[in-house]
Amino acid sequence: MPQPLCLHGLLDWSWPLQYSCSMHVGSIMELLLTPESDLGYMVTHISLNTDGSSLLLVGSHNLNIMYVHERISEDGDTIICRTAPIASQILPSDSDGIKVLQASWHPFSNNHFAVLTSDAVFRLFDLSSDLEQPEQGFYLQPIVPGKCQNASAICPVGFSYGSDHLWDRFSVFILFSDGSIFVLCPVVPFGSDYSKKHIQEIYEDVNAFGLKSSNPNVVTNSHLAIAWLEATFPDLLHQSTDTSFLMSKAHAYAPLDDSLTLQGPLCTVCEESNESESKSSSCEGKAVGFMYSSAGKDSVLVTAWGSGLLQVDALADEIQPRWNIGVPSRLNVDSHGQINNVAMICDSNSQDPLALRSHRPSSTGSNVKSNIEAVWMGHSPPLLRLAIVDLALPKTPNDNSLSLFADPLVPERFYCAHGGGLDMVTLHFLPFSYPEMSSTPPSVHPVLTTGNSETSSPFLSGFVTIADAYGHVQLAGITCLGECFVVEMKGWKEPAPLQLDLESKIVKDVEPPATGMISKELIAGPDPPILPSSSSLKSLTPDSIEGKSTLHHYIKVFHEYYVEYGHKVFIELKEHADYLKTEMEDKQKRLEAVKKSLISVEAKDGDINKRIDRAFKVYELLEKRIDSFKMLPAANKKPLTQAEQEFKSQLDRFADVELDALRSSIAALSARMKRFAQQSTGSAASTGMVPWQAQRAGRSHISESQMSLLKSSLEKLSLLNEENSLKLRLIDHELKNQER
């Protein structure tokens, strides 16, 4: 059986690949995607980009890309696709060199993906230009206070992209083995598309708060951020009223004399009263998993430790871009002056974390301006510890393998896969989104259990979360045995655990109640257009040219807003009607099944009553038998007295030791007597004497004293035999009494 793999966007097997067109378990249509040549290595992870055109094939030391739509040949359901190696000059062909730790597509580009390798280098590749050399390379050199000041002291584990929240969308969070979290900002793929509205919001924020500060450091950092924004997104300098272009394309840019700073390690801040508690709650072991999630106004970072703990933190301040002044970048420019490749060494500031450790959250009456200036001072953002979740995994010699997956619909929810199954963790307290829930800890609910929690290896070879159009989430996974399962999460209700027996291959699913959902945007209504002030309208008359133009303009605006909203309502209600029809049919089938079950129960009710009556009669009979057993002699047996117990111990000693010794002595004496009798008979026959003559002749050789001694010995032996016989009779009698 081929080895199952993990795929973002769909689930799949090892070669040949199975591109499943349906997620239902049962009969499904399958397309077998096969590379044009043998890869020569074991694929451990596969990832599909957002438009489904390219498939990334990741091994422990190799990378390949499969172009799904570039098909070389087709034979029925088997399709051979064009496949090309990636970074073959950087990654060695053997298994002794650089190791691929993680490879993932960039969320804002279909052609860019990043690779984190064991040599602490973060590389960003562009499939549309070059497959061998990275478009951007960042050589990470972290410095952790109190540890050896080199990059070999700690090694990277994984990374996570930021989401749609100010500068987070330009950030990359990198986790190291000791749990340290570092940030690279800004990192933008050349040619990627971003929302012009969000870029404008960031640009206005820097101009409003950074340039007007009295602190020179704040002004310097603000100038660098503005220069980067204007060079990367030139549309900011050409403001237009045309709203048809909602996206802005990132241009290739990198400063010549500066390079990015590896911000971190991000330190945890706490109140002074909780300082000791924060130190005692530190996690032990090695960091094995990492995840970023943007929930409302908060940026949440989750770190998984090999000891079975989940460390949940939130950014206490905003991420801001930082550069190392005077550390030049290495640029590769073509003949037209366009940047092809960028490489830079990213050092961390050793003084920054020490300054942040003394940081304390500001009081309620603190000055807002001072907090804004602190953001632009160039310090790394601190972390606010939300919770430490203990999954209660068994202690193993090696660290447990944990994998984290974000929920695509509910940002406060994520999933953790481990050797014991799959758990769902929901965050109730977020410092900026839900501050009133500060006393509510995270809730952990088992979604799937295997009953094999003693192992440290994961039971899932692949797992993915899929969101549908009805507001539901489907969890699809592949077990180590090569079996695929699908769990549907409907609404906000917590699911019942799915029991999965890996040995018997039986899955018991408890289906939660289905709930139809309409998007919150439609319930909230259309966004009202921006209306002009009443003073500007009073100066216009309906008959004038300006008045007619203004009236026509706002009629057009209102038409666009509300017609678009009505179209969305029509489309969703049309789909929702089909959904409700399906749900009603399902409920009707379940109702008919319940009615049949009730009829069957009523038919069996009489038989059940008869069985209950028969059980009562058997119970009464057993009670009578118990009463009769109580009348037996053995039931009234009294305990032995002290003297009886001593006599019993003597009997036990005789039975164990002296009786065996006596039997062995008797057997030895009998053998000696037989041998003596044979010798006497033989000597008499040789001399021609009768036995009584031989005895008489032999008496002359034995003295009287010896004869008397022999007689006394025989008498003692006979007495001893009689005593032993008496004891044997007593022992037999006592044994018979005990048996009774």
KEZALO-684366 format. One record per residue: residue in three letters; x, y, z of N, C-alpha, C in turn. Coordinates in steps of 0.2 Angstrom, whole numbers, plus 5000, padded with zeros to 4 digits. Layout:
% residues N
ALAXYZXYZXYZ...
This chain:
% residues 740
MET500449945000500050005000500450065000PRO500350114996500750174996500650215002GLN501250255004501250295010500750355009PRO500350365014499850425013500250495015LEU500050545012500350605013499950665015CYS500150725017499750775019499750825013LEU499150855011499050905006498650955008HIS498851025007498451075009497951095003GLY497351085003496851094998496551034996LEU496850974996496550914995496950854999LEU496650794999497050745002497250694997ASP497850664998498050624992498550564995TRP498750524990499150464992499850474989SER500250434990500950434987500850404980TRP501350404976501350394969500950324967PRO500550324963500250374959499750424963LEU499750484962499350524965498550514964GLN498150524968497450514967497150584969TYR496850624963496550684964495850674965SER495550674971494850654972494450714970CYS493950694967493450744965492850754970SER492850714974492250714979492550694986MET492250724991492550714998492050655002HIS491550624998491150575001491550515001VAL491450475007491750415008491350365004GLY491550324999491150274995491450274988SER490950274984491150274977491250344974ILE491950354972492050424970492450414964MET492450474960492850474954493550494955GLU494050464952494750484954495150494948LEU495650544948496150554943496850534946LEU497150494943497850474945498350524942LEU498650564946499150614943499850584944THR500250574939500850544939501350584937PRO501950594940502550634937502850604931GLU503150644927503350614920503950574921SER504350574927504950534928504950514936ASP505350464938505350444945505750504949LEU505450524954505750574958506350554962GLY506450494964507050464967507050484974TYR506450504977506450514985505750504987MET505750494994505050484997504750554998VAL504150564995503750624996503450625003THR503550675007503350685014502750735015HIS502750775010502250835010502050855004ILE501450875002501250904996500750954997SER500751004993500451074994500151094987LEU499551114987499251144981499151214982ASN499351254977499251324977498451344976THR498351414977497651434978497251424972ASP497551424966497151424960497151344957GLY497451304961497451234959497851214953SER498351254951498751244945499451214946SER499651214952500351194953500351154960LEU500651094960500751054966501451044968LEU501551064974502251064977502350994980LEU502850964978503050894981503750904985VAL503650894992504150904996504450844999GLY505050834999505450775003505850805008SER506150765012506650785017507250825015HIS507450815009508050845006507950864999ASN507250864996507150874989506550914988LEU506450954982505850984981505750974973ASN505050964971504850964965504151004964ILE504051024958503451054956503051014951MET502451004952502050974946501551024944TYR501551034937501051074934500451034932VAL499851044936499251004935498951004928HIS498951064925498651074919499051064913GLU499751054914500151044908500250964908ARG499850934904499850854904500150834898ILE500650784899501050754894500650704890SER500350664894499950604891499350584896GLU498850554893498250534897498050464894ASP497950414899497750354898497250334903GLY496550344901496050334905496050384911ASP496050364917496050404923496750424925THR497250394921497950404923498250464919ILE498450514922498650574919499450584921ILE499850594916500550604917500650684916CYS500850714921500950794921501750804921ARG501850864918502550894918502750904925THR503350884927503650894934504350924933ALA504550964937505251004937505551004944PRO506150994944506451004951506551074953ILE506651084959506751154962507351154966ALA507751204965508351224969508751154970SER508951124964509351064964510051084966GLN510251144964510951164966511051184973ILE510551204977510551214984510451154988LEU509951114986509851054990510250994988PRO510550964992511050904989510550844987SER510850804983510550744981510550684987ASP511050684991511050634996510650665003SER510650625008510250645014510750665019ASP511350685018511750715023511850785023GLY511550825019511650895018511050935021ILE510850985018510351035020509650995020LYS509251005025508650975026508051025025VAL507551005022506951045021506551045027LEU506451095031506051095037505251105035GLN505151155031504451175029504451205022ALA503951195019503851225012503051245012SER502951305010502251325010502151385005TRP501551385001501351434997501251495000HIS501351554997501251615000500551634999PRO500151665004499451675003499251724998PHE499651774996499551824992499851814985SER500051754983500251744977500251674975ASN500051654968499951594966500651564963ASN501151604962501751584960502351584965HIS502251604971502751614976502651564981PHE503151524983503151484989503851494993ALA503851485000504351495004504651425006VAL505251425007505651365010506051375016LEU505951345021506451355027506851295028THR507451305028507951245028508351245034SER508651185035509051175042509651215043ASP509851255037510451295038510251365040ALA509651375042509351435045509351495039VAL509051475034508951515028508251515026PHE507851575025507251575023507251595016ARG507051555011507051575004506351575001LEU506251624997505651634993505751634986PHE505351584983505451564976504851584972ASP505051604965504551624960504551574955LEU503951544954503951484949503951514942SER503751574941503651604934504351634932SER504851634936505451664933506051614934ASP506151584940506751544941506551494946LEU506751424944506651374949507251354952GLU507851374951508451354954508651404959GLN508651474958508851524962508251554965PRO508251574972507751604975507651674973GLU507051704973506951774972507251814978GLN507051794984507351824990507551774995GLY508151784998508451745002508651785009PHE508451755014508551795021508951745025TYR509551765027510051715031509951745038LEU509651695042509451715049509951705054GLN510151755058510651745063510351775070PRO509951725073509651745079510051755085ILE509951795089510351805096509851805101VAL509951755106509451745111509851765118PRO509651815122509951835128510051775132GLY510751775135510851725140511051655137LYS511151655130511351595127511951605123CYS512251555120512751565115512651615109GLN513051655108512851715103513051685096ASN512751635094512751615087512151575084ALA512151565078511551535075511451465077SER512051435078512051365079511751345086ALA511651395091511451375097510751355097ILE510351375092509651355092509551345084CYS509051305082508951285075508151305074PRO508051325068507351335066506851275066VAL506251285067505751225067505251235061GLY504951295061504451315056504251385056PHE503851405051503651475050502951475049SER502651535049501951555048501851625045TYR501451625040501351695037500851735041GLY500951805041500451845044499751845040SER499251885043498651885039498451955038ASP497851965036497552035035497452085041HIS498052105043498052145049498652195049LEU498552255046499052305046499752275043TRP500252285047500952255044500952185045ASP500552145048500552075049500552045042ARG500252075037500152045030500852045027PHE501352085029501952085026502452045031SER502252015036502651985041502751905040VAL503351875042503451805042503651795049PHE503251745053503451725060503851665060ILE504451655063504851605063504951575070LEU504851505071504951475077505551435077PHE505951445083506551405084506451355089SER506951305090506851245094506751255101ASP507051315104506951335111506351365112GLY505851375107505251415108505251485107SER505851515105505951585103505551595096ILE505251655096504851675090505251745087PHE505351735081505651795078505251815072VAL505351885070504851915065505351945059LEU505151935053505451965047504852015044CYS504952075044504452125041504852185039PRO504752205032504252175028504552125023VAL504152075021504352025016503752025011VAL503852045005503352045000503552004993PRO503251954991503451924984503351984979PHE503851984974503752024969503252014964GLY502752054963502252044958501652024961SER501552014968500951994971500452044972ASP499852034973499352084973499052084981TYR498952154982498752174989498152224988SER497752224993497152264993497452344994LYS497152384989497452454989497152484995LYS496552464998496252505003496652485010HIS496952425010497352415016498052445016ILE498352455010498952485009498852555011GLN498352585008498252655010498152675017GLU497852625021497752635028498352635032ILE498852585030499452585033499852645031TYR499852675025500252735023499952795027GLU499352795028499052855032499252845039ASP499252785042499452775049500152805050VAL500652785045501352805046501452885046ASN501052915041501152985040500753025046ALA500252995049499853025054500253025061PHE500552965063500852965069501552955069GLY501952935064502652925064503052995063LEU502853025057503253085055503153145060LYS502553145064502453205068502653195075SER503053145076503353135083503953175084SER504053195091504653235093505253185094ASN505153125094505753075095506053065088PRO506753075088507053065081507052995079ASN507052945084507052875082506452855078VAL505852885081505252875078505152905071VAL505452965070505452995064505852955058THR506452925061506852895056506552825054ASN506252785058505952725056505352745052SER504952795053504352815049504652835042HIS505152865041505452885035505552825031LEU505952775034506052705031505452675029ALA504952665033504352635031503952665025ILE503952735025503652775020504052765013ALA504652765013505052755007504952685005TRP504952635009504752565007504052555003LEU503552585007502852585004502852614997GLU503152674997503152714990503452674985ALA504052644986504452614981504052544979THR503852504984503452444983502852454979PHE502452504982501752514979501752584976PRO501952594970501952664967501252694967ASP500752654967500052684966499952734972LEU500252724977500152774983500252844981LEU500752854977500952924975500452954969HIS500052914966499652934961498952914963GLN498652954967497952944970497452964964SER497052924963496452934958495852914961THR495352944958494652934960494352874957ASP494752834952494452774949494452714954THR493852694955493852634960493852564957SER493952564950493952504947494552454948PHE495152494950495752454952495752454960LEU495552394962495452384970496152354972MET496552324968497152294970497752324968SER498252324972498952354970499452304970LYS499852304964500352254963501052274966ALA501352234969502052244973502552244968HIS502952294968503552304963504152284967ALA504652254963505252234966505652294968TYR505852284975506252344978506552314984ALA507152334985507552324991508052374992PRO508152404998508652455000509352434999LEU509752474996510452454994510852455001ASP510752505005511252505011510952475017ASP510352445017510052425023509752355022SER509752315027509452245027508952235032LEU508452185032507952175037508252155043THR507952175049508152155055507752095057LEU508052045060507651985063507452005070GLN506852025070506552055076506351995081GLY506652005087506551955092507151935096PRO507051885101506451845102505951885105LEU505351875103504751915106504651885113CYS504651935118504651925125503951935127THR503851895133503151895136503151945141VAL502651985141502552045146501952015151CYS501952045157501552025162501552075168GLU500952075172500952115177501452095183GLU501652145187502152125192501852075197SER501252075198500952025203500951955200ASN500951945193500951885190501551865187GLU502151895189502751885187503051815188SER502951795195503151725197502751675194GLU502051685193501651635189501851625182SER502051685179502251675172502851635171LYS503351645176503951605176503851535177SER503351515182503251445183502851415178SER502551445173502151415168502551415161SER503151415162503551405156503551335154CYS503551325147503551255144504251225144GLU504251155145504851125144504851075138GLY505451065136505551015130505751055124LYS505551035118505751065112505051085108ALA505151145105504551165101504551125095VAL503951105093503851055087503351085082GLY502951135084502451155080502251225081PHE501951265076501851335076501351355071MET500951405074500351425070500151505071TYR500051535066499751605067499051615065SER498651655069497951665067497751735069SER497351765064497151835066496451825067ALA496251845074495551835076495351905078GLY494851935074494652005076495252055076LYS495352085082495852135082496452105085ASP496552045086497052015089497451965084SER498151965085498551915082498851865087VAL498551805086498751745090499251705088LEU499751685092500251645090500251575095VAL500251525092500151455096500751415094THR501051395100501751355099501551285103ALA501751235099501651165102502251135104TRP502251115110502951085113502851005113GLY503450975113503450905113503250875119SER503150905125502950885131502150875131GLY501850905126501150895125500750965128LEU501151015128500851085130500751125124LEU500251165124500151215119500151285122GLN500651325120500751395122500351445118VAL499951485120499451525117499651595119ASP499951635114500151705115499751755110ALA499751815112499451865108499951925107LEU499951955102500352015101500052075105ALA500552105110500252165114500352225110ASP500752235105500752295101500752275093GLU500752325089500752305082501452295079ILE501452245074502152235071502252295066GLN502952315066503152365062503852345059PRO503952375053504552355049505152385052ARG505752345052506352365055506952345050TRP507452395050507952375045508652385050ASN509152355048509852365050510152415046ILE510252475049510552525045511352515044GLY511552525038512252515036512452445035VAL511952395035512152325033511852315026PRO512252315020511952315014511652255012SER511252255007510952195004511252174998ARG511252114996511552084989511052084984LEU511052124979510552124973510852104967ASN510352064963510552044956510052084952VAL510352124947509952174943510052154936ASP509552154932509652144925509852204921SER509852194914510152254910509652314910HIS509052304912508552354912508452394919GLY508952364924508952394931508352364935GLN508052314933507552284937507852224942ILE507652224948507952174953507652104951ASN508152064951507951994950507951954956ASN508551954960508651924966508851964971VAL508651954978508851984983509151934989ALA509651954992509951914997510151965003MET510051945009510251985015510351945021ILE510751975025510951945032510451975037CYS510051935040509651965045509851955052ASP510152005055510351995062509852025067SER509851995073509352015078509752065083ASN509352115086509652155090509652135097SER510252125100510252085107510052135112GLN510052205111509852245116509052255117ASP508752235111507952245111507652205116PRO507752135116507352095121507452115128LEU508152135130508252155136507852215138ALA507752265134507352325135506552305136LEU506352255132505652235132505452195138ARG505952165141505852125147505652165153SER505852235153505652275158504952315156HIS504752295150504052325148503452305152ARG503052345154502452325158501852355154PRO501252325154500652355151500552425154SER500352475150500152535152499552535156SER499452585161498852585165498352615161THR497752625164497152645161497152715159GLY497452755163497552825162498152845158SER498552805155499152825151498952865145ASN499552895143499452935137499452895131VAL498952905126498952865120499552885116LYS499752955116500252975111500952935113SER501052925119501652895121501652815119ASN501052785119501052715117501152715109ILE500852765105500952765098501752775097GLU502052815100502752825099503152765101ALA502952725106503352665108503252615102VAL502752615098502652565093503252585088TRP503352645086503852665081504552675084MET504652655090505352665092505852615090GLY505552565086506052515083506052445087HIS505652445093505752385097505252325094SER505452265096505052215094504352205098PRO503852185095503152185099503252135104PRO502952155110502952095115502352055115LEU502351995118501851945118501451945125LEU500851935124500451935130500151865131ARG500351825136500251755137499451745139LEU499151715134498451705135498251645139ALA498651585138498551525141499051475139ILE499151425144499551365142499051305143VAL498951265137498451215137498851145137ASP498651105142498951045143498550985140LEU498750955135498350905132498350835136ALA498750835141498750775145499050715141LEU499550725137499850665133500350625138PRO500350565137500850525141501550545140LYS501950535145502650555145503050495141THR503450515136503750475132504550495132PRO504950445130505650465130505850515125ASN505450515119505550565114504950615114ASP505050665111504550725111503950695107ASN503350715109502750695105502750745099SER502450715094502350745087501750785087LEU501650845087501050885087501050925081SER500450935078500350975072499751015073LEU499751085071499251135072498951155065PHE498251155066497951175060497351235062ALA497351285058496851335059496151325056ASP495651345059494951335057494851395051PRO494651375045494551425040493951475041LEU493551455045492951495046492951535053VAL493151495058493151525065493851535067PRO494051605067494751615069494951605076GLU494451595080494651585087494751505089ARG494651465084494751395084495251365080PHE495651315083496151285079496151205082TYR496451165078496451095079497251075080CYS497251025084497950995086497950915085ALA498350895081498350815079498950795083HIS498850735086499450705090499350625090GLY499750595094499650515094499050495097GLY498750525101498050505104497450525100GLY497550565095496950585091496950655089LEU496350685089496350755086495850795091ASP496150855093495850895098495650965095MET495050985097494851055095494951105101VAL495251155100495451205105495051275103THR494651305107494351365106494551415111LEU494751475109494951525113494351575114HIS494251585121493651635123493851705125PHE494551705127494751775129495251795124LEU495151855121495651885117495751955120PRO496351985121496352045125496052105121PHE496052115115495752165111495052155108SER494952095107494252075104493752055109TYR493952015114493451995120493852005126PRO493952065128494252075135493752055141GLU493152055140492652035146492751965147MET493051925143493051855144493751835147SER494051875151494751865154494751805158SER494251795162494251735167494051675164THR493951665157493751605154494351575150PRO494551515153495051485149494851445143PRO495351435139495151395132494851335134SER494351315129494051245130494351195125VAL494451135127494751085123494251025122HIS494051005116493550955115493950905110PRO493850845112494150785108493650775102VAL493950785096493550775090493650705087LEU494250675088494350605086494850575091THR494650515094495150475098495250415095THR495950385096496150325094496150275099GLY496250295105496350245111497050215111ASN497550245107498250225107498650285109SER498550315115498850375117499550365119GLU499750305120500450285123500950295118THR500850305112501350315107501450395106SER502050405104502250475103502250495096SER502150445091502050465084501350485082PRO501250525077500550545076500250485072PHE499550485073499150435069498950465063LEU499050525061498750555055499350565051SER499350535044499850555039499650615035GLY499050635035498850695032498150725035PHE498150785035497550825038497450885035VAL496750905033496650975030495950995032THR495851055033495151085035494951125029ILE494251105027493951135021493351165023ALA493151225020492551265022492151265016ASP491451255017490951245011490551315011ALA490151315007489751375006489151395011TYR489051345015488551345020488751365027GLY489351385028489651405034489851345038HIS489951285035490251225039490951215037VAL491251175041491951155041491951075040GLN492351055036492450975035493150965037LEU493250915041493950895043494050825039ALA494550825035494750765031495450745033GLY495550685034496250665036496350595033ILE496950575034497250505032497550475037THR497350415040497750385045498350345043CYS498750325048499350295046499250225042LEU498650195043498450135040498250145032GLY498150215030497950225024497250235023GLU496850245028496150255028495950325028CYS495450355024495250425024494650425028PHE494550485032493950495036493750565035VAL493150585035492850655035492450665040VAL492550715044492150745050491850805048GLU491150815048490850885047490750915053MET490950985053490851025059490351075057LYS489751075060489151115058489051165063GLY489051235061488951285065489451295071TRP489251325076489651335082489651285087LYS489251235086489151185091489751135092GLU489951115098490551075099490351005097PRO490750965093490550905091490650845096ALA490350795095490450735099491050705096PRO491450665101492050635098491950585093LEU492350575088492350525084492850465086GLN492550405087492950355090493250315084LEU493850315083494250275078494650225081ASP494450165079494850105081495350085075LEU495950095076496450085071496550005070GLU496449965075496549895074495949865070SER495349875073494749845070494549885063LYS494749945062494549985056493850005056ILE493550015062492850035063492850105065VAL492450145062492350215063491650225066LYS491550255072490850265074490750345075ASP490350365070490250435070489550455073VAL489650515077489050545080488850605076GLU488350605072488250665068487850715072PRO488150785072487850835076487250865072PRO486850895076486250925073486450975067ALA486150975062486351025056485951095057THR486351145056486051215057486251255050GLY485651285047485851325041486051395043MET486451425040486751485041486751535035ILE486551595036486651645031487151695033SER487551715028488151755030487951815034LYS488351835038488251895042488151965038GLU488551965033488452025028487752035026LEU487451985024486751995022486252015027ILE486351985033485951995039486052075041ALA486652095041486852165043486552215038GLY486452195032486152245027486652275022PRO486552305017487052335013487352395016ASP487952405014488352465017488152525014PRO487952575018487652635015488152675012PRO487952705006488452755003488652815007ILE489152845006489352905009488952965006LEU488552995010488153055008488553115009PRO488353165005488653235006488353265012SER488653325014488353365019487753395017SER487253415021486653445019486853515017SER487353555020487453615018487653625010SER488053575008488253575001487653564996LEU487153524998486553504994486053564994LYS486053605000485553665000485753714994SER486353714993486553774988486353754981LEU486153684980485953664973485253664972THR485053674966484253664964484253604959PRO483653574959483553514955483553534948ASP483353594946483353614939484053634936SER484453654940485153674938485553614935ILE486053634931486453574928486853534934GLU487153574939487453544944487053504948GLY486453524950485953484954485753424950LYS485653424943485453364940486053314940SER486653344939487253294939487353264945THR487253304951487353274957486753224959LEU486153244957485653194958485753134954HIS485953134948486053074944486653034947HIS487153064949487653034952487452994958TYR487153024963486952984969486352934968ILE485952944963485452894961485852834958LYS486452844954486852784952487152754957VAL487452794962487752764968487252714972PHE486652744973486252704977486052644973HIS485952644967485752594963486352534963GLU486952554963487452504963487452474970TYR487452514975487452484982486852434983TYR486252454982485652414984485552354978VAL485652374972485552314967486052264968GLU486652284970487252224971487052184977TYR486752224982486552184988485952144987GLY485452164983484852124981485152064977HIS485652074973485852014969486151964974LYS486551984978486851934983486351904987VAL485851944989485251904993484951854989PHE484751874983484451824978484851764977ILE485451774976485951714975485951664981GLU486051694987486151654993485551624995LEU484951664995484351634996484151574992LYS484351584985484251524981484551464983GLU485251474984485651414986485351394993HIS485151434998484951415004484251375004ALA483851394999483251354998483451284996ASP483851274992484051204990484351164996TYR484751205000485051175006484551155011LEU484051205012483451185017483051125014LYS482951125008482651065005482951005007THR483651005006484050945007483950925015GLU483950975019483950965026483250935028MET482750965025482050935026481950865024GLU482250855018482250785016482550735021ASP483150755023483550715028483150715035LYS482850765037482450765043481850715042GLN481550715036480950675035481250595035LYS481750585032482050515033482150495040ARG482450535043482650525050481950515054LEU481450555053480850545057480550475055GLU480550455049480250395047480650335050ALA481250345050481650295054481550285061VAL481350345064481250345071480550315072LYS480050325068479350295068479450215068LYS479850195063479950125063480250095069SER480750135072481050105078480550105084LEU480050155084479550155089479050095088ILE478850085082478450025081478749955083SER479449955081479849895083479849885091VAL479949945094479949945102479349925105GLU478749945102478049925104477949855103ALA478149825098478049755096478449715101LYS479049735103479449695108479349715115ASP478849755116478749775123478449715127GLY477949675124477749615128478249565129ASP478649555125479249505126479749535131ILE479849595131480249625136479949615143ASN479249625144478949615150478949545153LYS478949495148478949425150479649415153ARG480149435149480849425151480949455158ILE480649515159480749545166480449505172ASP479849475170479549435175479949375176ARG480149345171480549285172481249295176ALA481449355175482049375179481949385186PHE481349415188481149415195481049345198LYS480749305194480749235197481349205198VAL481849205194482549185195482849215201TYR482749285201482949315207482749285214GLU482049275214481749245220482049175221LEU482149135216482449065217483149075220LEU483549115217484249125220484249145227GLU483749195229483749205236483549145240LYS483149105238482949045242483549005243ARG483948995237484548955237485048975242ILE485149045242485649075247485449065254ASP484749065255484549055262484648975264SER484548935259484748865261485448855262PHE485848885258486648875259486848905266LYS486448955268486648985275486548925281MET486048875279485948825284486448775284LEU486848765280487448715280487848725286PRO488148665288488648665294489248715292ALA489448715287490048755285489948825286ALA489248845285489148915286489148945293ASN489048895298489148915305489748895308LYS490248885304490948875306491248925311LYS491448905317491748955321492548965320PRO492849015322493549025321493948975326LEU494548955325494948915329495148955335THR495248915341495448945347496248955347GLN496548985352497248995352497648925352ALA497348875356497648815357497648775350GLU497048775347496848745341497348775335GLN497448835335497848865330498648845331GLU498848835337499548805339499548735336PHE499048695338499048625336499048615328LYS498648665325498648665318499348685315SER499648725318500348745315500848685316GLN500748655322501248595323501048535317LEU500448525316500248485311500548505304ASP500448565303500748585296501448575296ARG501848585302502548575302502748505301PHE502348465304502448385303502348365296ALA501748395293501548375286502148405281ASP502448455283502948485278503648455279VAL503848445285504548435286504648365289GLU504348355295504548295299504248225296LEU503648235293503348175290503748155284ASP504048195280504448175274505048145277ALA505348175282505948145285505848075288LEU505248065291505148005294505047955288ARG504747965283504647925278505247905274SER505747955274506347935271506747895275SER506747895282507147855287506847785286ILE506147775286505847715286506047675279ALA506147715274506347685268507047665268ALA507447705271508147685272508247625276LEU507947615282507947555286507747495283SER507147505279506947445276507447415271ALA507747465267508247445262508847405266ARG509047435272509647405275509447335278MET508747325280508547265283508547205277LYS508347225271508347185266509047165264ARG509447205264510147195262510447145267PHE510347165274510647115279510347045279ALA509747045277509446975277509746935271GLN509846965265510146935260510846915261GLN511246955265511946935266511946875271SER511446875276511446825281511246755277THR510846755273510646695269511246665265GLY511546715262512146695258512746665262SER512846695267513446665272513246595274ALA512646585276512446515279512446465274ALA512246485268512346435262513046415261SER513446455261514146445259514546395265THR514346405271514646365276514246295278GLY513646285274513346225275512946225282MET512746275285512446275291511746305290VAL511246275294510546295293510546365296PRO510046405295509946475297510046485305TRP509646435309509746445316510346425319GLN510746385315511446375317511846425316ALA511746465310512146525309512046575313GLN511446585316511246635320511546615327ARG511546555329511846535335512646545335ALA512946525329513646535329513846605329GLY513346645326513546725326513446755333ARG513146725337513046755344513646755348SER514146715346514746715350515146775348HIS515046805343515446865341515146925343ILE514546935346514146995349514146985356SER514347045359514347045367513647065369GLU513647055376512947065379512747135379SER513247175380513147255380512847275373GLN513147245368512847265361512147245360MET512047185363511347155362510847195365SER511047215372510547255375510447325372LEU510947355369510947415366510447415360LEU510547355356510147345350509447335352LYS509347305357508647285360508247355361SER508647395365508347465367508247505361SER508747505356508647545350507947515346LEU507847455346507247425343506647445346GLU506647445353506047465357505947545356LYS506447585356506347655354506047665347LEU506347625342506147625336505347605335SER505147555338504447535338504047585341LEU504247615347503847675350503747735345LEU504347745342504347805337503847785332ASN503847725329503447705324502747715326GLU502547695332501847695335501647775335GLU502147815338501947885339501847915332ASN502247895327502147925320501547895317SER501347835318500747815316500147845319LEU500147865325499647905328499647975325LYS500148005324500148065321499948065314LEU500048015310499848005304499048005304ARG498847965308498047955309497748025311LEU498048065315497848135317497848175311ILE498348175307498448215302497948205296ASP497848135295497348115290496648145292HIS496548135299495848155302495748235301GLU496248265303496248345302496148365295LEU496548335290496448345283495748335281LYS495448285283494748265281494248315283ASN494448345290493948395293494048455289GLN494648475287494748535283494448535276GLU494448475273494148465267493348475267ARG493048445273492348455274492148525275
